[in-house]
Structure formats: structure tokens, C-alpha cells
Amino acid sequence: MLDALGEVGPIGLSTIELRESLDVMSPAPRVLELRALGFQIETLWIVAENSQGHKHRCARYVLINQAGRG
């Protein structure tokens, strides 16, 4: 998840994208774990469509810094 957030840069990844593409079933707790390790991750609230065509209000996570990695 961390690598994927780093790769996409400022567009970030939504909860739906993390679940459906990366198989991260609970993105929010993983973000909390990364924040506890010193990673700065911004949460933006969006409306996104899942693969079944249903719209949901969900988070889009954007990695701001990489905890001393650059």
C-alpha cells in the first residue's frame, strides 16, 4: 500500500481502489499504522464508483512525505 501511494503521487488512492486493486480490505486502519510510523498521509473525501457501478462517499489517501525517505 505504501509503495502504491508513493507511485501514484498527488492523485492518491481511494478506499475503493485500495480494496479492489490492491486487495487491502481495511485501508483506514492501515493508514493509521503508517501515520504512527511517521508517514504523513492526507485524507480527502470524495464520491467514487465501485466496480459494480455503485457510488460511495469514501476517502482518497495522498502520501505527503515518506518519513525521512525523501
CORQUI-V717124 format. One line per field, one symbol per residue. ss: DSSP state (h for helix, s for strand, l for the rest). phi: phi as a letter, one per 20 degrees, with the letter a starting at -180 (. if undefined). burial: 1 if it has 9 or more other ideal C-beta (glycine too) atoms within 8 Angstrom, else 0. Layout:
ss: ???
phi: ???
burial: ???
This chain:
ss: lhhhhhhhhhhlsshhhhhhhhllllhhhhhhhhhhlllsssssssssslllllssssssssssslllll
phi: .ffffffemffmcegffffeedmefcfgffffffffeofeceddecdcdefeneecebeddcfecdlneq
burial: 1001110000011111111001010010011001100011100101010100000101111110000000
